[in-house]
Amino acid sequence: MSQPETRYTTVGNDRIAYQLLGEGPLDLVATQGQWGHVDLDWEDPAIARFYRRLASFSRLIRFDPRGSGLSDPRPSDGREPWRHWSEDLLAAMDAAASQSAAILASIDGGPLTLELAAAFPERVRALVLINPVARYGTAPDYPEGHPPEALHQFLEFTRRYYGTERWVRAGNPSLTNDEYALRRQAKQARATASPRAAAEMFANQQKMDARPILRSIRAPTLVMVRRNYRWVSVPQSRYVAANIPGARFVELPGGDSSPFWETPEMVLDHVEEFLTGVRHGGEPERMLVALLFSDIVGSTKRAADLGDGAWRALLDRHDGILREQVGLFGGKVANQSGDGSLSIFENPRRAIECALALQSALRHICIDLRVGIHFAEVERREDGEVGGLGVHVGARVMACASAGEVLVSRTVRDIVMGSRYEFADRGTHELKGVPGRWQLYAVSLP
């Protein structure tokens, strides 16, 4: 399934952007509350995979509420934000000819969706709430909430850092070491709302109190919460589940606000089983990627010569440069262990450019790498790593490289033939555990 067409429907004179994906028997609305950018979401592979898995068992509806993303500004008519948001969601459902849908809500979508389910029970067939709250602030009969000073600090943090990598890192700590994803999500936040608008949204959310309506909700409900999410506590989400008749409660590992990057398959398995009664799991995703393997030359001797402390400090500098360079060339570090790493790129040219830049940068701190690059179809595993024969080939290509050398398979050489790179034939090799003989080339710039 490719990126779906972005369409528009209306609420009065306002235009609402929405998308449809999938042909399953169940209608499912996925929302992050007052936040959204239905186009930019598809630029993040993890988000795209998440939505495609949802669309494998549903007809998925997504929309940008007014005041966010591709939709018109929010009206200034004095009504509560949840009413505007509910109008937008229902308009997207109407445009999709959906009479009743399940709703999957994260970020601030929890309290908004609770209000919708209470006001329009005939339109909501089920609820899946991730990190939800009924009320953000504490109250005499609600010790689960945050104290006023914490809410104030959060708003100040939003005004100061919204749209920056620091903001993304605070909300989704699993991305801390993924510089490319941090930059991408910071860019998306800026496209979604301005810092002032974001702070105003959060200020409005802090006024919401959905506790009185919880027991009136009749839709089957699944509540999931991250164990270490800093902005919503486990007791806050457990309160929601305990007060909705028949609701299920699941405590998830991790601390992300969004479900896309941290144990996404675990989240998706719970969602699919709850909504359909079965857990098929997603088909293993296969991708055609460039694999860049690197290894520090002479690492054991360097560690012995330097001692543990100095060697650890040098490794930390290596790791920082590695992640910086991989991110700059649009790649992602898929695995890193000690002195070795595997990074993936969308095409061999970027992998080669990254490898040459990485070699140059690390020479300044007296580190030599051997690098191997292969282009192949791989299988993405649930833990985010990749596997398959192509991975083994790439590792064996790297093992054949000399110190300071970038070695590529003939597959890579043939794809970028005619480019500005020079290729020196290094002969044919038997790669341990891999069938056949493989012709390898050392790549360099003229």
C-alpha positions as CSV (number, residue, x, y, z in Angstrom):
1,M,0.0,0.0,0.0
2,S,1.5,3.3,-1.1
3,Q,0.8,6.7,0.5
4,P,-3.0,7.4,0.1
5,E,-4.4,10.4,-1.6
6,T,-5.0,13.4,0.6
7,R,-8.6,14.6,0.2
8,Y,-10.7,17.4,1.7
9,T,-14.1,17.6,3.2
10,T,-15.8,20.5,4.9
11,V,-17.3,21.7,8.2
12,G,-19.2,24.8,7.3
13,N,-16.7,26.9,5.3
14,D,-13.7,25.2,6.7
15,R,-11.8,22.5,4.9
16,I,-10.6,19.3,6.7
17,A,-7.8,17.1,5.2
18,Y,-8.2,13.4,5.5
19,Q,-7.0,10.1,4.0
20,L,-8.4,6.6,3.5
21,L,-6.2,3.4,3.4
22,G,-7.1,-0.3,3.4
23,E,-10.2,-2.3,2.6
24,G,-10.8,-4.2,5.8
25,P,-14.3,-4.9,7.2
26,L,-13.7,-2.6,10.2
27,D,-13.6,1.2,10.0
28,L,-10.8,2.6,12.2
29,V,-10.0,6.2,12.9
30,A,-6.4,6.8,14.0
31,T,-5.7,10.2,15.6
32,Q,-3.1,11.9,17.7
33,G,-5.7,14.4,19.0
34,Q,-5.3,18.0,18.1
35,W,-2.0,17.2,16.3
36,G,-1.6,16.0,12.7
37,H,0.0,16.2,9.3
38,V,-1.4,13.4,7.2
39,D,1.2,14.0,4.4
40,L,4.4,14.3,6.5
41,D,3.6,11.2,8.5
42,W,4.5,9.1,5.5
43,E,8.0,10.4,5.4
44,D,8.8,8.4,8.6
45,P,9.2,4.7,7.8
46,A,8.1,3.7,11.3
47,I,4.9,5.7,11.1
48,A,4.2,4.4,7.6
49,R,4.7,0.8,8.7
50,F,2.4,1.3,11.7
51,Y,-0.5,2.7,9.6
52,R,-0.1,0.1,6.9
53,R,-0.4,-2.7,9.5
54,L,-3.6,-1.0,10.9
55,A,-4.9,-0.9,7.3
56,S,-4.2,-4.6,6.8
57,F,-7.2,-5.4,9.0
58,S,-9.3,-2.2,8.7
59,R,-10.4,0.6,6.5
60,L,-8.2,3.3,8.1
61,I,-9.4,6.9,8.3
62,R,-6.9,9.7,9.2
63,F,-7.5,13.4,9.4
64,D,-5.9,16.7,10.4
65,P,-8.1,18.6,12.8
66,R,-8.6,22.3,12.2
67,G,-5.7,24.3,13.5
68,S,-3.2,21.6,12.6
69,G,-1.4,20.2,9.5
70,L,-3.2,20.6,6.2
71,S,-6.6,21.7,7.5
72,D,-8.0,25.3,8.0
73,P,-7.5,27.2,11.2
74,R,-9.6,26.5,14.3
75,P,-12.7,28.7,14.6
76,S,-12.7,31.4,17.3
77,D,-16.3,31.0,18.3
78,G,-15.7,30.4,22.1
79,R,-16.7,26.7,22.0
80,E,-14.6,24.0,23.7
81,P,-11.8,22.6,21.6
82,W,-13.2,19.0,21.8
83,R,-16.4,20.2,20.0
84,H,-14.4,21.5,17.1
85,W,-12.3,18.3,17.1
86,S,-15.3,16.1,17.2
87,E,-16.9,17.9,14.3
88,D,-13.7,17.4,12.3
89,L,-13.5,13.7,13.1
90,L,-17.1,13.1,12.3
91,A,-16.8,15.0,9.0
92,A,-13.9,12.8,8.0
93,M,-16.1,9.7,8.8
94,D,-19.0,11.1,6.9
95,A,-16.8,11.8,3.8
96,A,-15.6,8.1,4.1
97,A,-19.3,7.0,4.3
98,S,-18.5,5.5,7.8
99,Q,-21.5,5.3,10.1
100,S,-19.6,3.8,13.0
101,A,-15.9,3.4,13.6
102,A,-13.4,2.2,16.2
103,I,-11.1,5.0,17.3
104,L,-7.4,4.6,18.2
105,A,-6.1,7.7,20.0
106,S,-2.8,8.7,21.4
107,I,-1.1,12.0,22.6
108,D,-4.0,14.2,23.7
109,G,-6.5,12.1,21.7
110,G,-7.5,10.3,24.9
111,P,-9.7,13.0,26.6
112,L,-11.0,14.2,23.3
113,T,-12.1,10.8,22.3
114,L,-13.7,10.1,25.6
115,E,-15.8,13.3,25.1
116,L,-16.7,12.2,21.6
117,A,-17.7,8.6,22.7
118,A,-20.0,10.0,25.4
119,A,-21.6,12.6,23.1
120,F,-22.0,10.4,20.0
121,P,-22.2,6.8,21.2
122,E,-23.8,5.6,18.0
123,R,-20.7,6.7,16.0
124,V,-18.1,4.9,18.1
125,R,-18.0,1.1,18.1
126,A,-14.8,0.7,20.1
127,L,-12.0,2.7,21.7
128,V,-8.3,2.1,21.9
129,L,-6.6,4.7,24.0
130,I,-2.8,5.0,24.4
131,N,-1.5,6.9,27.4
132,P,-4.9,8.4,28.1
133,V,-5.9,10.7,31.0
134,A,-9.4,11.8,32.1
135,R,-7.8,14.9,33.8
136,Y,-4.3,16.2,33.7
137,G,-4.2,18.2,37.0
138,T,-4.6,16.9,40.5
139,A,-7.8,17.5,42.5
140,P,-9.0,16.8,46.1
141,D,-10.7,13.6,44.8
142,Y,-8.1,12.9,42.1
143,P,-4.5,12.4,43.6
144,E,-3.5,10.7,40.3
145,G,-3.2,14.1,38.5
146,H,-0.1,16.4,38.2
147,P,0.4,19.3,40.6
148,P,-0.1,22.8,39.3
149,E,3.6,23.6,39.3
150,A,4.3,20.5,37.1
151,L,1.6,21.6,34.6
152,H,3.0,25.1,34.5
153,Q,6.6,23.8,33.9
154,F,5.2,21.6,31.1
155,L,3.6,24.7,29.4
156,E,6.8,26.7,29.8
157,F,8.8,23.8,28.3
158,T,6.4,23.7,25.4
159,R,6.7,27.4,24.7
160,R,10.5,27.3,24.8
161,Y,11.3,24.0,23.0
162,Y,8.3,22.9,20.9
163,G,9.5,22.1,17.4
164,T,13.0,21.3,18.5
165,E,14.9,18.0,18.9
166,R,14.8,18.5,22.6
167,W,11.0,18.5,22.5
168,V,10.9,15.3,20.4
169,R,13.4,13.6,22.7
170,A,11.4,14.4,25.8
171,G,8.2,13.0,24.4
172,N,9.8,10.0,22.7
173,P,13.0,9.0,24.5
174,S,13.4,5.9,22.3
175,L,14.6,8.3,19.6
176,T,17.4,9.8,21.7
177,N,20.2,8.2,19.7
178,D,18.5,8.5,16.3
179,E,19.6,12.0,15.1
180,Y,17.9,11.6,11.7
181,A,14.5,10.7,13.3
182,L,14.9,13.5,15.8
183,R,15.4,16.1,13.1
184,R,12.5,14.6,11.0
185,Q,10.1,14.7,13.9
186,A,11.1,18.2,15.0
187,K,10.4,19.3,11.4
188,Q,7.0,17.6,11.5
189,A,6.2,19.3,14.8
190,R,7.0,22.7,13.3
191,A,4.7,21.9,10.3
192,T,1.9,20.7,12.6
193,A,1.6,23.8,14.8
194,S,3.6,26.9,16.0
195,P,5.1,26.9,19.5
196,R,2.4,29.4,20.7
197,A,-0.4,27.3,19.2
198,A,1.0,24.1,20.7
199,A,1.2,25.7,24.2
200,E,-2.4,27.0,23.8
201,M,-3.6,23.5,22.8
202,F,-2.0,22.0,25.9
203,A,-3.4,24.8,28.1
204,N,-6.9,24.0,26.9
205,Q,-6.3,20.3,27.5
206,Q,-5.3,21.0,31.1
207,K,-8.8,22.5,31.6
208,M,-10.5,19.3,30.4
209,D,-12.0,16.9,32.9
210,A,-13.6,13.8,31.4
211,R,-14.1,12.0,34.8
212,P,-17.8,12.6,35.0
213,I,-18.5,10.9,31.7
214,L,-16.4,7.8,32.0
215,R,-19.1,5.5,33.4
216,S,-21.5,6.5,30.7
217,I,-19.2,5.2,27.9
218,R,-20.5,1.9,26.5
219,A,-18.1,1.3,23.7
220,P,-15.7,-1.7,24.3
221,T,-12.4,0.0,25.4
222,L,-8.8,-1.0,25.5
223,V,-6.4,1.3,27.5
224,M,-2.7,1.0,27.1
225,V,0.0,3.0,28.9
226,R,3.8,3.2,28.8
227,R,5.3,2.3,32.1
228,N,7.8,5.1,32.1
229,Y,6.0,7.8,30.1
230,R,6.9,11.1,31.8
231,W,3.9,13.1,31.0
232,V,1.2,10.6,31.8
233,S,1.5,8.3,34.8
234,V,0.3,4.7,35.0
235,P,-2.2,5.6,37.7
236,Q,-3.8,8.2,35.5
237,S,-4.4,5.7,32.7
238,R,-5.4,3.0,35.1
239,Y,-8.1,5.4,36.5
240,V,-9.6,5.7,33.0
241,A,-9.7,1.9,32.5
242,A,-11.1,1.4,36.0
243,N,-14.0,3.8,35.5
244,I,-15.1,2.7,32.0
245,P,-17.4,-0.4,32.3
246,G,-15.6,-3.5,31.1
247,A,-12.5,-1.7,29.9
248,R,-9.2,-3.7,29.4
249,F,-6.0,-2.3,30.8
250,V,-2.5,-3.1,29.4
251,E,0.8,-1.8,30.8
252,L,3.5,-1.5,28.1
253,P,7.2,-1.2,28.5
254,G,9.0,2.0,27.6
255,G,8.4,5.7,27.8
256,D,7.3,7.1,24.4
257,S,4.2,9.2,23.9
258,S,3.6,7.9,20.4
259,P,3.2,4.2,19.5
260,F,5.3,4.2,16.4
261,W,9.0,3.6,17.4
262,E,9.0,1.7,20.7
263,T,7.7,-1.9,20.6
264,P,5.2,-1.0,17.8
265,E,4.4,-4.7,17.0
266,M,3.4,-5.3,20.6
267,V,1.0,-2.4,20.4
268,L,-0.3,-3.5,17.0
269,D,-0.8,-7.0,18.2
270,H,-3.0,-5.8,21.1
271,V,-5.0,-3.5,18.9
272,E,-5.6,-6.2,16.2
273,E,-6.7,-8.8,18.8
274,F,-8.9,-6.4,20.6
275,L,-10.7,-5.1,17.5
276,T,-10.9,-8.3,15.4
277,G,-10.6,-11.1,18.0
278,V,-7.5,-12.6,16.4
279,R,-3.8,-11.7,16.3
280,H,-2.4,-12.5,12.9
281,G,0.6,-10.3,13.2
282,G,2.1,-8.4,10.3
283,E,3.8,-10.1,7.5
284,P,7.5,-9.8,7.8
285,E,8.4,-6.5,6.0
286,R,11.0,-6.9,3.3
287,M,13.0,-3.9,2.1
288,L,15.5,-3.2,-0.6
289,V,18.3,-1.3,1.2
290,A,22.0,-0.6,1.1
291,L,23.8,-2.2,4.1
292,L,26.9,-0.5,5.5
293,F,28.9,-2.6,7.9
294,S,31.8,-1.0,9.7
295,D,34.4,-2.3,12.1
296,I,37.2,-0.5,14.0
297,V,40.6,-1.9,12.9
298,G,42.8,-3.2,15.7
299,S,40.3,-2.5,18.4
300,T,41.5,-5.1,20.9
301,K,45.1,-3.8,20.8
302,R,43.9,-0.2,21.1
303,A,41.8,-1.1,24.1
304,A,44.7,-2.8,25.8
305,D,47.1,0.1,25.0
306,L,44.7,2.8,26.1
307,G,43.1,1.2,29.2
308,D,39.4,0.9,29.8
309,G,38.6,4.5,30.6
310,A,40.3,6.1,27.6
311,W,39.1,3.4,25.3
312,R,35.5,3.9,26.4
313,A,35.9,7.7,25.8
314,L,37.3,7.0,22.3
315,L,34.4,4.6,21.6
316,D,31.9,7.3,22.7
317,R,33.5,9.8,20.2
318,H,33.3,7.1,17.5
319,D,29.7,6.4,18.2
320,G,28.8,10.1,18.1
321,I,30.5,10.6,14.8
322,L,29.0,7.4,13.4
323,R,25.4,8.4,14.2
324,E,26.0,12.0,13.0
325,Q,27.3,10.9,9.6
326,V,24.7,8.2,9.1
327,G,22.0,10.7,9.9
328,L,23.4,13.4,7.6
329,F,23.3,11.0,4.7
330,G,19.7,9.8,5.4
331,G,20.5,6.5,6.9
332,K,19.8,4.8,10.2
333,V,22.0,2.8,12.5
334,A,20.2,-0.6,12.7
335,N,22.7,-2.3,15.0
336,Q,25.7,-1.3,17.0
337,S,27.8,-3.6,19.2
338,G,31.1,-2.6,20.7
339,D,33.4,-1.7,17.8
340,G,31.1,-2.8,15.0
341,S,28.0,-1.4,13.4
342,L,25.3,-1.9,10.7
343,S,23.6,1.0,9.1
344,I,20.9,1.0,6.4
345,F,20.3,3.5,3.5
346,E,17.7,3.8,0.8
347,N,20.3,3.5,-2.0
348,P,24.0,2.6,-2.4
349,R,25.1,6.1,-3.4
350,R,24.2,7.5,0.0
351,A,25.9,4.5,1.7
352,I,29.1,5.1,-0.2
353,E,29.1,8.9,0.5
354,C,28.5,8.2,4.1
355,A,31.3,5.6,4.3
356,L,33.9,7.9,2.7
357,A,32.8,10.8,5.0
358,L,32.9,8.5,8.0
359,Q,36.4,7.3,7.2
360,S,37.6,10.9,6.9
361,A,36.0,12.1,10.1
362,L,37.3,9.2,12.2
363,R,40.9,9.6,11.0
364,H,40.9,12.9,12.8
365,I,40.6,10.9,16.1
366,C,43.1,8.2,14.9
367,I,40.5,5.5,14.2
368,D,40.7,3.4,11.1
369,L,37.7,1.5,9.9
370,R,37.1,-1.3,7.5
371,V,33.8,-0.9,5.7
372,G,31.7,-3.2,3.6
373,I,28.6,-2.2,1.5
374,H,26.1,-4.5,-0.1
375,F,22.6,-3.8,-1.7
376,A,20.0,-6.4,-1.0
377,E,16.5,-7.3,0.1
378,V,16.3,-7.8,3.9
379,E,13.6,-8.6,6.4
380,R,12.8,-6.1,9.1
381,R,12.4,-7.8,12.5
382,E,10.1,-6.8,15.3
383,D,13.0,-5.5,17.4
384,G,13.8,-3.0,14.6
385,E,16.9,-4.9,13.3
386,V,17.2,-6.5,9.9
387,G,18.0,-10.0,8.8
388,G,18.3,-12.3,5.8
389,L,21.0,-13.6,3.5
390,G,21.8,-10.0,2.3
391,V,22.9,-9.1,5.8
392,H,25.3,-12.0,6.0
393,V,26.7,-11.0,2.6
394,G,27.3,-7.5,3.7
395,A,29.1,-8.6,6.9
396,R,31.3,-10.9,4.9
397,V,32.2,-8.1,2.4
398,M,33.3,-5.9,5.3
399,A,35.4,-8.8,6.7
400,C,37.4,-8.8,3.5
401,A,38.2,-5.1,3.6
402,S,41.6,-3.8,4.7
403,A,42.2,-1.0,7.2
404,G,40.9,2.3,5.9
405,E,39.2,0.6,2.9
406,V,35.6,0.8,1.7
407,L,34.8,-2.5,-0.1
408,V,31.6,-3.0,-2.1
409,S,30.0,-6.0,-3.7
410,R,29.6,-6.1,-7.5
411,T,25.9,-5.5,-7.0
412,V,26.7,-2.1,-5.6
413,R,29.3,-1.3,-8.3
414,D,26.9,-2.2,-11.1
415,I,24.1,0.0,-9.6
416,V,26.2,3.1,-9.4
417,M,28.2,2.5,-12.6
418,G,28.9,5.8,-14.4
419,S,29.0,7.8,-11.1
420,R,31.9,9.9,-10.0
421,Y,33.4,7.0,-7.9
422,E,36.4,4.9,-8.9
423,F,36.3,1.2,-8.3
424,A,39.5,-0.9,-7.9
425,D,38.9,-4.6,-8.6
426,R,39.8,-6.7,-5.5
427,G,39.1,-10.1,-7.1
428,T,36.6,-12.8,-6.4
429,H,36.1,-14.2,-2.9
430,E,34.3,-17.0,-1.2
431,L,32.3,-15.4,1.6
432,K,32.0,-17.7,4.6
433,G,28.6,-19.3,4.8
434,V,27.4,-17.7,1.6
435,P,27.0,-19.7,-1.7
436,G,29.1,-18.9,-4.7
437,R,32.0,-16.5,-5.4
438,W,31.7,-12.8,-5.1
439,Q,33.5,-10.1,-6.9
440,L,34.5,-7.2,-4.7
441,Y,35.7,-3.6,-5.4
442,A,37.4,-0.9,-3.3
443,V,35.6,2.4,-3.9
444,S,37.2,5.8,-3.7
445,L,36.8,9.4,-5.1
446,P,39.0,10.4,-7.9
